[in-house]
Amino acid sequence: MSNSSSPTQFLLLAFADRRELQLLHFWLFLAISLAALLANGLILSAVAWDHHLHTPMGFFLLNLSLTDLGCICTTVPKAMHNSLWDTTTISYTGCAAQLFFFLFFLSAEFSLLTIMCYDRYVAICKPLHYGTLLGSRACAHMAAAAWATGFLNALLHTANTFSLPLCQGNALGQFFCEIPHILKLSCSHSSIREIWLIVVSCSLVFGCFVFIVFSYVQIFRVVLRIPSQQGRHKAFSTCLPHLAVVSLFLSTGLFTYLKPPSISFPSLDLALSVLYLVVPPTLNPLIYSLRNQEVKDALRKIITGCFSESINSPSSACYGPH
């Protein structure tokens, strides 16, 4: 392949050579996808229909659920299709689109996680200023900034990556299109600018993580002064899972993009990608939403209303809030 040419399609990494294992991977991904779609769909319905959740945190939860759904729907369906039909191909255009939307939703999600941490910081450490700092206009601006950041980051990386000449074949060592594996196919002197772009982006992400850690340190200092043991337990049980998911999301993502090529192995890359691509969208509804009593009450009302109306009038069940 000449240095100036580009392949018409890429070969993705197969999960297994045996047909039985391929089908097992398909069913596992299907179960995970359905769980994520159901959980995030319930959160979207609860926030949209229950006016008690029309709060800053509810607004950010709605946006987070949208990014979770986007992350799952961008990469997992193609992997399921390849496992089911025993194929590994993806078109050049399809790969570019997958990379763009993957980076778009991933960047927007981390921005939203940072904003939600700020929301918790203001709610616990500066409760008297909560209405001022997190008014409806401020929340809308922060959410718009998160989505715009994701779009610009995805557009910049996708355009830069796919402008590189590819001269090392078309086999990607990953089950979806990911920048480090595409860079391995490019000419070595051409990928330097994208590597520097990744370093700059990861530095900004690390700066957000420092802000998150600092915010949680301040939160824990306030929580430890709560006289009620039950109150401290409730605060820690809410904040610690948040921090754990953010840490998992960030550490695996940064390691994937910044690790030296010499320690790249298919099994390691596959495990890391699942940890930051599949696990957080599945766990976020449990940690950020279903542990919230107001969200659980709203979901209980929706489910109870749907069940009751389905008995009384099956043809009109669950078509609107109850």
Beta strands, then each sheet from edge to edge (+ up, - down):
strand 1: 9-11
strand 2: 89-91
sheet 1: 1+ 2-
end
